[in-house]
C-alpha cells in the first residue's frame, strides 16, 4: 500500500475516479449470473444480500473511523438516509428485475442512468455536465432503445419496468454521493443493507440455504456486492455523477457475457449491437476526459 501511494497521489482526480469506479463495476459484473445460478427464493436472497452488505460495510466503517463513527453518522443523517433509501430500493428492484426478465434487458435498461444523472445533477447541484458526457449519454440511450426493441419479446414487462426503476434510483444515488463531497457515506450504504434485509425478512418463505447456493450466495453477498459498491460509492468524490453512471455501463457488456457462458442465455443480436455501441462510447468519453484533465494540468503548471 505504501508503494502504491505515490502513484495514486500523482493521478488526476478524473483518473482516480476512473480507476476506482471501473474496478468496482468489474467486480460487480458477476452479480447477474450469480443471481441466475442461485435457486433460493428472491426474498431469501435479498435478506442475506442486505444483511451481509450491512455487516461487511459496517465493519469496514467501524475499523476506519473507530469511536468517531456515531458522530459521523449523525452529521450526515439526512443525506445518508436518502442514499440508503435509494440503494435499498435499487437492490430490491434489481433482484426482482433479474428474476422477471432477461439479464441483458435488465443491465441495458440501467444503461440510461447517465442521462438521468446529468439531469438530476443540473437540477439538484447546479452542476453542468460536459458536452462529451451528454453526447455519450444520448448515444447510450439510443443503444438502449435499440437493445430493448430487439429483446422485449424474450423478457417481461414488469421485469423491464423494475429495471427502469433501478436506473432512476441509481442516478439519484450517484448525485447524492456527489453532493456529499469528501464525506464518507459508507455508513449510509451499510444502513441500506439493513433496510433491505428488514423488508426481505417479512416476505422470505425461509432463510435456509441448500445445495450449490451455499457456494454461490456467500460469494455474491460477502464479496461481489459489498466490495463493488464500496468502490463505486467512492467514485463520485472524483467524478461527476453522469460520468460514474457511464462507467456503470461496463456491466452492460460483461454481465450478459457471464450469463451467456454459464447458462447459455444468448443475448439477441440487437443486445450485442447495442452493447458494442455503449462500450465504444464509454471508451471515447473516458479518453476525452483524460485529455481534458491533462490540458487543465498543463495550464495550471504554466500559470
Backbone torsions as a table, in degrees:
resi	resn	phi	psi	omega
1	UNK	NA	-40.7	179.8
2	UNK	-62.1	-39.9	179.9
3	UNK	-68.7	-24.3	-179.2
4	UNK	-82.1	-24.6	-173.1
5	UNK	-58.1	-46.8	179.6
6	UNK	-59.7	-38.9	178.9
7	UNK	-64.9	-44.6	179.6
8	UNK	-61.5	-45.6	-179.4
9	UNK	-65.1	-24.6	179.9
10	UNK	-81.3	-9.7	179.5
11	UNK	-80.5	149.5	171.7
12	UNK	-71.7	162.4	178.0
13	UNK	-58.3	-38.9	-179.0
14	UNK	-62.9	-43.9	179.6
15	UNK	-66.1	-38.5	176.5
16	UNK	-60.8	-45.5	179.5
17	UNK	-61.8	-42.7	177.7
18	UNK	-60.0	-46.9	-175.9
19	UNK	-64.3	-49.4	-176.0
20	UNK	-67.0	-48.1	-176.0
21	UNK	-67.9	-44.5	-180.0
22	UNK	-61.8	-39.4	177.4
23	UNK	-62.4	-43.7	178.3
24	UNK	-61.5	-43.3	-179.0
25	UNK	-66.6	-39.5	178.3
26	UNK	-62.0	-39.4	177.0
27	UNK	-65.9	-30.9	-177.8
28	UNK	-77.2	-19.0	-171.1
29	UNK	-57.3	-30.2	177.2
30	UNK	-75.4	-0.5	-176.1
31	UNK	-52.8	-51.9	-175.0
32	UNK	-63.7	-44.6	-176.8
33	UNK	-69.2	-35.1	177.2
34	UNK	-65.9	-39.1	176.6
35	UNK	-63.2	-36.7	178.2
36	UNK	-68.8	-35.0	-176.9
37	UNK	-77.2	-28.1	-178.4
38	UNK	-74.2	129.5	-176.0
39	UNK	-92.2	-12.2	-176.4
40	UNK	-65.4	159.5	176.8
41	UNK	-58.3	141.2	-179.0
42	UNK	-54.7	-35.7	179.2
43	UNK	-69.0	-34.4	175.8
44	UNK	-64.6	-43.5	178.4
45	UNK	-61.3	-43.4	-179.2
46	UNK	-63.7	-37.3	178.7
47	UNK	-60.8	-52.2	-178.1
48	UNK	-68.0	-34.7	177.6
49	UNK	-62.4	-46.3	-179.6
50	UNK	-68.7	-43.0	-178.0
51	UNK	-65.1	-46.1	179.3
52	UNK	-64.4	-38.3	177.8
53	UNK	-59.1	-46.3	179.2
54	UNK	-62.5	-45.9	-175.9
55	UNK	-68.8	-44.6	-177.0
56	UNK	-67.5	-50.9	-177.8
57	UNK	-71.4	-34.0	175.8
58	UNK	-63.0	-40.9	178.5
59	UNK	-64.9	-44.5	178.2
60	UNK	-60.1	-43.2	179.5
61	UNK	-64.8	-40.7	-179.8
62	UNK	-65.8	-42.3	178.7
63	UNK	-66.6	-33.2	-176.8
64	UNK	-75.9	-39.7	-172.0
65	UNK	-111.0	-16.2	178.2
66	UNK	58.4	-132.0	-177.4
67	UNK	-68.9	-13.0	179.7
68	UNK	-82.6	-5.4	-175.6
69	UNK	-60.9	-46.0	-180.0
70	UNK	-58.8	-42.5	179.8
71	UNK	-68.2	-33.3	177.1
72	UNK	-64.6	-41.2	179.1
73	UNK	-65.1	-43.3	-179.6
74	UNK	-65.2	-37.2	-177.0
75	UNK	-64.3	-33.7	-178.9
76	UNK	-113.4	32.8	-171.6
77	UNK	-59.0	-49.9	-176.6
78	UNK	-62.9	-52.1	179.8
79	UNK	-65.0	-39.9	179.8
80	UNK	-62.5	-40.3	179.0
81	UNK	-64.7	-41.2	178.6
82	UNK	-62.2	-43.0	178.0
83	UNK	-63.7	-42.2	179.9
84	UNK	-62.3	-42.0	179.9
85	UNK	-65.3	-41.6	178.5
86	UNK	-62.2	-47.5	-177.9
87	UNK	-67.3	-41.6	179.2
88	UNK	-61.7	-44.7	178.1
89	UNK	-63.2	-39.3	179.2
90	UNK	-62.8	-40.2	179.3
91	UNK	-64.5	-44.5	179.9
92	UNK	-62.6	-46.4	-178.2
93	UNK	-68.4	-36.3	-178.3
94	UNK	-65.0	-46.9	179.8
95	UNK	-63.8	-39.7	177.2
96	UNK	-62.5	-43.2	-178.0
97	UNK	-65.1	-46.4	-178.9
98	UNK	-59.3	-32.9	-178.0
99	UNK	-89.1	-1.3	-177.2
100	UNK	-130.3	6.6	172.7
101	UNK	-156.0	179.3	179.3
102	UNK	-72.3	150.5	178.6
103	UNK	-60.7	-37.3	-179.9
104	UNK	-62.3	-43.9	178.2
105	UNK	-60.4	-46.5	-179.2
106	UNK	-57.8	-50.9	-173.3
107	UNK	-69.2	-33.5	-177.7
108	UNK	-80.3	-33.3	174.7
109	UNK	-62.4	-39.4	178.8
110	UNK	-62.6	-19.9	-178.6
111	UNK	-63.8	-12.8	177.6
112	UNK	-78.6	-1.7	-177.5
113	UNK	-56.9	-36.9	-178.5
114	UNK	-58.3	-41.7	179.0
115	UNK	-66.5	-42.1	177.6
116	UNK	-63.0	-39.8	178.5
117	UNK	-65.7	-38.1	178.6
118	UNK	-62.1	-43.3	179.4
119	UNK	-65.7	-45.1	-179.6
120	UNK	-66.3	-38.3	178.9
121	UNK	-63.1	-37.6	178.0
122	UNK	-67.9	-41.5	-176.8
123	UNK	-74.8	-41.3	-172.6
124	UNK	-93.7	-31.4	-175.3
125	UNK	-113.6	-11.5	-174.4
126	UNK	66.6	22.8	-176.3
127	UNK	-93.3	119.5	178.6
128	UNK	-75.5	142.0	178.3
129	UNK	-96.7	135.8	179.5
130	UNK	-56.8	144.4	-179.0
131	UNK	-58.0	-39.3	-179.5
132	UNK	-62.0	-35.0	-180.0
133	UNK	-72.2	-39.5	176.5
134	UNK	-62.4	-44.2	178.4
135	UNK	-61.8	-43.6	179.0
136	UNK	-61.7	-39.2	178.9
137	UNK	-65.5	-40.2	178.8
138	UNK	-65.8	-42.5	177.9
139	UNK	-62.6	-42.0	179.3
140	UNK	-63.7	-39.9	179.1
141	UNK	-64.2	-39.3	176.5
142	UNK	-63.3	-39.5	178.0
143	UNK	-66.2	-36.2	176.0
144	UNK	-61.8	-46.0	179.8
145	UNK	-59.8	-42.3	178.2
146	UNK	-61.8	-45.0	-176.6
147	UNK	-67.4	-47.7	-178.4
148	UNK	-64.6	-37.8	179.3
149	UNK	-60.4	-36.2	-179.5
150	UNK	-85.5	-15.2	-172.7
151	UNK	-119.1	-0.2	-176.9
152	UNK	-63.2	-34.1	-179.2
153	UNK	-61.9	-26.7	-178.5
154	UNK	-90.0	-5.2	-175.3
155	UNK	-113.5	-152.1	-178.7
156	UNK	-139.8	140.1	-178.1
157	UNK	-61.1	-44.5	-177.9
158	UNK	-66.4	-38.4	177.0
159	UNK	-65.0	-40.3	178.0
160	UNK	-67.5	-36.9	178.4
161	UNK	-65.4	-38.8	176.6
162	UNK	-64.0	-38.3	177.5
163	UNK	-63.0	-37.5	175.8
164	UNK	-61.8	-40.1	176.4
165	UNK	-63.2	-40.2	176.8
166	UNK	-59.4	-44.6	-179.0
167	UNK	-58.0	-43.2	-176.9
168	UNK	-69.4	-45.5	-178.3
169	UNK	-72.4	-28.7	176.7
170	UNK	-65.7	-44.1	177.3
171	UNK	-60.5	-43.5	179.6
172	UNK	-63.2	-40.4	-179.3
173	UNK	-64.5	-41.2	179.4
174	UNK	-62.8	-40.1	179.4
175	UNK	-66.0	-41.5	178.9
176	UNK	-66.0	-38.8	176.7
177	UNK	-65.3	-36.7	176.1
178	UNK	-64.3	-40.2	178.7
179	UNK	-63.2	-31.3	-179.4
180	UNK	-67.7	-19.6	178.4
181	UNK	65.1	-129.4	-177.2
182	UNK	-84.8	-0.8	180.0
183	UNK	-69.4	142.1	179.3
184	UNK	-79.6	114.6	-178.8
185	UNK	-104.6	13.1	177.1
186	UNK	-59.5	-37.6	176.0
187	UNK	-58.9	-33.3	177.0
188	UNK	-66.2	-40.0	177.3
189	UNK	-64.0	-38.1	177.3
190	UNK	-60.0	-41.7	178.3
191	UNK	-61.5	-37.0	178.2
192	UNK	-58.9	-39.9	178.1
193	UNK	-63.5	-39.1	179.2
194	UNK	-66.3	-40.2	177.5
195	UNK	-63.0	-43.4	179.3
196	UNK	-61.7	-46.5	-179.2
197	UNK	-62.6	-39.3	-180.0
198	UNK	-63.4	-43.5	178.8
199	UNK	-67.2	-44.3	-178.2
200	UNK	-64.7	-33.4	-179.1
201	UNK	-59.2	-34.9	-178.6
202	UNK	-66.7	-36.7	-172.2
203	UNK	-102.2	-14.5	-176.8
204	UNK	-66.8	126.9	179.0
205	UNK	-69.1	-27.7	177.3
206	UNK	-158.9	155.8	175.6
207	UNK	-104.4	0.0	-178.0
208	UNK	-72.9	143.6	178.7
209	UNK	-121.5	134.2	-176.7
210	UNK	-135.1	166.0	173.8
211	UNK	61.4	-142.3	-178.0
212	UNK	-68.6	-15.2	176.6
213	UNK	-59.9	-25.7	179.1
214	UNK	-67.5	-18.3	174.6
215	UNK	-95.5	-50.2	-173.2
216	UNK	-71.1	-39.7	-176.0
217	UNK	-65.6	-49.2	177.1
218	UNK	-59.9	-37.7	177.7
219	UNK	-59.8	-42.1	-179.4
220	UNK	-69.0	-51.3	-167.6
221	UNK	-86.3	-22.6	-177.9
222	UNK	-95.9	-30.8	-174.7
223	UNK	-114.1	-62.8	-169.9
224	UNK	-59.1	-55.2	-172.8
225	UNK	-71.3	-54.6	-176.7
226	UNK	-65.9	-41.7	-178.5
227	UNK	-65.1	-43.2	-178.6
228	UNK	-63.6	-44.0	-176.6
229	UNK	-75.0	-24.8	172.9
230	UNK	-63.2	-39.8	178.7
231	UNK	-73.7	-44.9	-178.8
232	UNK	-62.1	-38.7	180.0
233	UNK	-67.5	-19.7	177.1
234	UNK	-80.1	-25.4	-176.8
235	UNK	-52.9	-45.8	-178.2
236	UNK	-63.3	-10.9	172.7
237	UNK	-65.0	-30.0	-172.9
238	UNK	-113.9	-21.5	-175.6
239	UNK	-122.7	147.7	169.7
240	UNK	-61.4	152.7	-176.3
241	UNK	-54.9	-42.8	179.3
242	UNK	-61.7	-32.4	179.4
243	UNK	-67.3	-39.7	176.5
244	UNK	-63.4	-41.5	177.4
245	UNK	-60.2	-39.0	178.3
246	UNK	-63.3	-41.4	-180.0
247	UNK	-66.1	-26.4	176.5
248	UNK	-62.8	-17.9	-179.5
249	UNK	-67.5	-15.1	173.8
250	UNK	-55.3	-35.7	179.6
251	UNK	-67.7	-27.6	179.6
252	UNK	-60.6	-35.5	-179.5
253	UNK	-86.8	-50.1	-170.4
254	UNK	-78.8	-33.1	-179.9
255	UNK	-58.1	-55.8	177.7
256	UNK	-61.5	-27.7	178.4
257	UNK	-63.2	-43.1	177.2
258	UNK	-63.6	-41.5	178.8
259	UNK	-63.1	-40.4	178.8
260	UNK	-59.5	-47.8	-178.9
261	UNK	-66.3	-43.0	-172.6
262	UNK	-81.8	-35.4	-171.1
263	UNK	-123.6	0.5	-178.7
264	UNK	58.5	29.3	174.2
265	UNK	-84.6	86.0	-170.1
266	UNK	-71.1	123.8	175.6
267	UNK	-65.8	150.3	178.0
268	UNK	-69.4	165.3	177.7
269	UNK	-59.9	-39.5	179.2
270	UNK	-63.7	-38.3	178.2
271	UNK	-63.2	-44.4	179.5
272	UNK	-65.4	-41.9	179.5
273	UNK	-65.2	-44.9	178.3
274	UNK	-62.8	-39.9	178.5
275	UNK	-63.8	-38.6	178.4
276	UNK	-63.7	-39.7	177.5
277	UNK	-63.6	-42.8	-177.4
278	UNK	-64.3	-47.2	-176.4
279	UNK	-67.6	-34.0	177.0
280	UNK	-66.5	-42.3	178.6
281	UNK	-62.4	-42.0	178.8
282	UNK	-61.3	-44.3	-179.0
283	UNK	-64.3	-43.5	-179.8
284	UNK	-65.3	-42.2	-179.4
285	UNK	-63.2	-43.1	178.8
286	UNK	-63.9	-41.9	179.5
287	UNK	-62.2	-44.2	178.7
288	UNK	-66.0	-37.5	178.5
289	UNK	-64.0	-41.3	177.7
290	UNK	-65.6	-38.3	177.4
291	UNK	-63.1	-41.6	178.4
292	UNK	-61.5	-42.4	179.5
293	UNK	-63.3	-41.1	179.5
294	UNK	-65.0	-40.9	177.7
295	UNK	-64.0	-40.8	179.4
296	UNK	-64.7	-43.0	178.7
297	UNK	-63.8	-36.2	178.7
298	UNK	-66.3	-40.6	178.5
299	UNK	-65.8	-40.2	178.8
300	UNK	-64.3	-43.0	-180.0
301	UNK	-63.5	-40.1	179.7
302	UNK	-66.6	-36.1	-179.9
303	UNK	-70.7	NA	NA
